[in-house]
């Protein structure tokens, strides 16, 4: 990619897309474009094709998706599978038809088999049953990964894919009803501190292990892959490091400076005991994460405090 190449980031306002835009611009890429949902409905094939015909992007990063927590995935599986299939199918086909030089599709490690061996290698995809609560989203995302592979195989399109682990950072979702564990903990501890509460309740036993990657590191890895990787197989993006929910809660408590107690509610579900990516391939390509967890949590908490009116 040249500094003046036209780069389309689909989903440029979300957690992932906004980080990719920030990274590209920080590296001097001057011609980065994006369209809001109001300007371009990615589920509408005609609108997507008209956009590609008019704008003629040279590079595409496909970070747009319908996403949500367990409750949303369980409640609206038809919407999750349809919307995601349409978004990615429309963009991937248009990228082929309008001769995009390179496309990066983003999956998610939650689409690996529920009982995949740990740490999770790229080749474990499609090797077992999916997590039931996430099945509709996972089937759609797997189809996107496979589409990129088959367009490359049949037509020679330079379409690549990556599989980021659990992400957090600026523009995350801090809604307590459907956010992921880290932003939920940040908000819970902050509100407990502000309200002078004596304790914070955390779901589960605190024993499950999770891997967390700052979204700015993820964005840097995506841009690195756009410049340095052309393979058919997707690439895991993660830290290769894990932390228990107990240790994570202690870290958030420390960062927020909450003085009360942490209470674990073992009657609530723990979820998968462990979910760690094998990042041997990513390291062999020459990229490694830079932001350690405590630094990242501090940055994210600062962003939340500055922007909390959006969520509260």
C-alpha positions in Angstrom: 0.0 0.0 0.0 1.3 3.4 -0.9 0.6 6.5 1.3 -1.9 7.8 -1.2 -3.6 4.5 -2.0 -7.4 4.6 -1.5 -8.2 2.4 1.5 -11.8 1.6 2.4 -12.3 0.6 6.0 -15.8 -1.0 6.3 -17.1 -0.4 9.9 -14.8 2.6 10.5 -16.8 3.9 13.5 -16.7 0.7 15.6 -14.2 -0.5 18.1 -12.1 -2.3 15.5 -12.6 -0.1 12.5 -11.9 3.1 14.3 -8.6 1.7 15.6 -7.6 0.6 12.1 -8.3 4.1 10.8 -6.3 5.7 13.6 -3.4 3.3 12.8 -3.4 4.0 9.1 -3.5 7.7 9.5 -0.7 7.6 12.1 1.4 5.9 9.5 0.8 8.6 6.9 -1.9 6.9 4.8 -3.8 10.0 3.6 -6.6 8.5 1.5 -8.6 6.4 4.1 -12.3 6.3 3.4 -15.4 5.1 5.4 -19.1 5.4 5.2 -21.6 5.4 8.1 -24.6 3.0 8.1 -26.8 6.0 7.1 -24.6 6.7 4.1 -24.1 3.1 3.0 -26.2 0.1 3.9 -23.8 -2.8 3.6 -26.7 -5.3 3.6 -28.0 -3.8 0.4 -26.0 -5.3 -2.5 -27.0 -2.5 -5.0 -25.7 0.2 -2.6 -22.4 -1.7 -2.1 -21.8 -2.2 -5.8 -22.6 1.5 -6.5 -20.2 2.5 -3.8 -17.4 0.4 -5.2 -18.1 1.6 -8.8 -18.0 5.2 -7.7 -15.1 5.1 -5.2 -12.9 2.3 -6.7 -11.0 1.6 -3.5 -7.6 -0.1 -4.0 -7.5 -1.8 -0.6 -10.3 -3.0 1.7 -10.3 -3.9 5.4 -13.6 -5.6 6.3 -14.2 -4.7 9.9 -18.0 -4.2 9.6 -20.2 -6.8 11.3 -23.3 -7.2 13.4 -21.9 -8.1 16.9 -23.3 -8.6 20.4 -23.1 -10.5 23.6 -24.6 -13.8 24.6 -28.1 -12.4 25.2 -28.2 -10.7 21.8 -26.8 -13.7 19.9 -29.3 -16.0 21.7 -32.3 -13.8 21.0 -31.7 -12.8 17.4 -29.8 -15.6 15.7 -31.6 -15.1 12.3 -30.5 -11.5 12.3 -26.9 -12.3 13.2 -26.5 -14.9 10.4 -28.4 -13.0 7.7 -26.8 -9.5 8.3 -23.3 -10.8 8.6 -23.6 -13.1 5.5 -25.0 -10.2 3.5 -22.4 -7.7 4.6 -19.4 -9.8 3.9 -20.7 -11.4 0.7 -21.6 -8.0 -0.8 -18.2 -6.5 0.0 -16.1 -9.6 -1.0 -17.9 -10.0 -4.3 -17.7 -6.3 -5.1 -14.0 -6.3 -4.2 -13.5 -9.1 -6.7 -15.6 -7.5 -9.4 -14.0 -4.1 -9.1 -10.5 -5.5 -8.9 -9.5 -4.5 -5.4 -5.7 -5.1 -5.0 -6.0 -6.6 -1.5 -8.7 -7.3 1.1 -8.4 -8.2 4.8 -11.4 -10.0 6.4 -11.6 -10.0 10.2 -13.0 -13.1 12.0 -13.1 -13.7 15.7 -11.6 -16.4 18.0 -15.2 -17.0 19.3 -15.9 -18.9 16.1 -13.4 -21.7 16.9 -14.9 -25.0 18.1 -16.2 -24.8 21.7 -13.9 -27.5 22.9 -10.8 -26.7 20.8 -7.5 -27.8 22.3 -5.5 -25.0 24.0 -3.8 -22.9 22.8 -5.9 -22.6 19.7 -4.1 -23.1 16.4 -5.4 -21.8 13.1 -6.0 -25.3 11.8 -8.5 -26.1 14.6 -11.2 -24.1 12.8 -14.1 -26.4 11.7 -12.7 -29.3 13.7 -15.5 -29.5 16.2 -18.9 -28.3 17.5 -19.5 -24.5 17.9 -20.5 -22.7 21.0 -24.4 -22.9 20.9 -25.0 -19.4 22.0 -22.8 -18.0 19.3 -23.5 -20.4 16.5 -25.3 -18.1 14.0 -22.6 -15.4 14.2 -19.9 -18.1 14.0 -21.4 -19.8 10.9 -21.5 -16.5 9.1 -18.0 -15.5 10.0 -16.6 -18.9 9.0 -18.3 -18.4 5.6 -16.5 -15.1 5.2 -13.1 -16.7 6.0 -13.9 -19.5 3.5 -15.1 -17.0 0.8 -11.7 -15.2 1.0 -9.9 -18.5 0.7 -11.9 -19.7 -2.3 -11.8 -16.4 -4.2 -8.0 -16.5 -3.8 -7.9 -20.2 -4.9 -10.2 -19.8 -7.9 -9.5 -16.3 -9.1 -6.2 -15.4 -7.5 -7.7 -12.5 -5.6 -5.4 -11.3 -2.8 -8.0 -11.7 -0.1 -6.6 -12.6 3.4 -8.2 -13.2 6.8 -7.2 -12.8 10.4 -8.7 -14.0 13.7 -8.4 -11.5 16.6 -8.8 -12.6 20.2 -10.8 -10.7 22.9 -10.4 -7.0 22.2 -10.8 -3.9 24.4 -10.0 -0.2 24.2 -11.4 3.2 23.1 -14.9 3.0 21.5 -15.7 -0.3 23.3 -19.2 -1.1 24.4 -19.7 -0.3 28.1 -23.4 -1.2 28.3 -23.8 -3.5 31.2 -26.5 -5.6 29.5 -24.5 -6.7 26.5 -20.9 -5.6 26.9 -17.9 -8.0 27.2 -16.3 -8.7 30.5 -13.5 -6.1 30.6 -15.5 -3.0 29.7 -18.3 -4.3 32.0 -15.8 -4.6 34.9 -14.5 -1.1 34.2 -17.9 0.4 34.4 -19.0 -1.6 37.4 -15.9 -0.6 39.5 -16.2 3.0 38.4 -19.8 3.3 39.4 -19.2 1.5 42.7 -16.4 4.0 43.5 -18.5 7.0 42.5 -21.5 5.7 44.6 -19.3 4.8 47.6 -20.5 1.2 47.5 -18.8 -1.5 49.7 -18.4 -4.2 47.1 -18.6 -5.1 43.4 -20.3 -8.4 42.3 -18.5 -10.3 39.5 -20.3 -13.2 37.7 -18.9 -16.7 38.1 -16.0 -18.2 40.2 -13.3 -16.0 38.8 -11.4 -19.1 37.6 -11.8 -18.9 33.8 -8.7 -17.8 31.9 -9.0 -15.2 29.1 -6.7 -13.5 26.7 -7.0 -9.7 26.0 -5.6 -7.6 23.2 -5.7 -3.8 23.1 -7.5 -2.8 20.0 -4.7 -0.5 18.9 -2.3 -3.5 18.9 -4.9 -5.4 16.9 -5.1 -2.5 14.4 -1.3 -2.4 14.1 -1.3 -6.2 13.4 -3.9 -5.8 10.7 -2.0 -3.1 8.9 1.2 -5.2 9.2 -0.6 -8.2 7.6 -1.9 -6.0 4.8 1.7 -5.1 4.0 3.4 -8.4 4.7 1.1 -11.4 4.4 -0.5 -13.0 1.3 -1.3 -16.5 2.5 -4.5 -18.5 2.1 -4.9 -19.5 5.7 -6.1 -17.0 8.3 -3.8 -15.7 11.0 -4.5 -15.5 14.7 -3.9 -12.1 16.3 -3.4 -12.1 20.1 -0.9 -11.8 22.9 -0.4 -15.5 23.7 -0.9 -14.4 27.4 -3.8 -15.2 29.6 -5.2 -13.9 32.9 -7.9 -15.3 35.2 -11.1 -13.3 35.7 -10.1 -13.1 39.4 -6.8 -11.4 38.5 -8.5 -9.2 35.9 -11.1 -8.0 38.5 -8.2 -7.2 40.9 -6.4 -5.3 38.2 -9.5 -3.2 37.3 -10.1 -2.5 41.0 -6.5 -1.2 41.3 -6.7 0.9 38.2 -10.1 2.5 39.1 -8.9 2.9 42.7 -11.9 1.2 44.2 -11.5 0.5 47.9 -14.3 -2.0 48.5 -14.4 -5.8 48.1 -14.8 -8.1 45.1 -17.6 -10.6 45.5 -17.8 -13.5 43.1 -21.3 -15.0 42.4 -20.6 -18.6 41.7 -24.3 -19.2 40.9 -23.7 -17.4 37.6 -22.1 -19.1 34.6 -18.3 -19.2 34.1 -18.4 -19.8 30.3 -15.5 -21.6 28.6 -12.8 -22.5 31.1 -10.0 -21.3 28.9 -9.6 -19.6 25.5 -6.1 -18.8 24.4 -4.8 -18.3 20.8 -1.6 -19.9 19.5 0.2 -16.9 17.9 3.3 -18.8 16.6 2.4 -17.9 13.0 1.9 -14.2 13.8 5.3 -14.1 15.6 7.0 -15.9 12.7 5.7 -13.2 10.4 7.5 -10.6 12.5 4.8 -9.0 14.6 4.3 -8.9 18.4 2.0 -6.9 20.6 3.3 -3.9 22.5 0.7 -2.8 25.0 0.7 -4.8 28.3 -2.6 -5.4 30.0 -2.3 -2.9 32.9 -1.2 -0.1 30.6 -4.1 -0.9 28.2 -6.7 -1.1 31.0 -5.5 2.3 32.4 -5.8 3.9 28.9 -9.2 2.4 28.4 -10.4 3.5 31.9 -9.2 7.1 31.1 -11.1 7.0 27.8 -14.3 5.7 29.6 -14.1 8.5 32.2 -13.8 11.1 29.5 -16.7 9.6 27.4 -18.9 8.0 30.0 -21.9 10.3 29.2 -22.3 8.2 26.1 -23.1 5.2 28.2 -24.7 6.5 31.3 
